[in-house]
């Protein structure tokens, strides 16, 4: 995505006041603009991932719950092996 050193533009947006106030309260020293830019960047990443998933599912079919669970189990096992522990993550 974008980095802090890249050129910026000034835009006017409209959003519900309660959302704007909550974002402003959470933005901290980086400011509301940086907070909103980070949120939009995350949404773009999600949109891109959803597009990739749609293409993959169109080509290979949807992933089943069983396949997801099997991959989670493999991930947890790999994490246990890495840390040398035996507790579930």
Secondary structure, 3 states (H helix, E strand, C coil): CCCCCCCCCCCCCCCCHHHHHHHHHHCHHHHHHHHHHHHHHHHHHHHHHHHHHHHHHHHHCCCCHHHHHHHHHHHHHHHHHHHCCCCCC
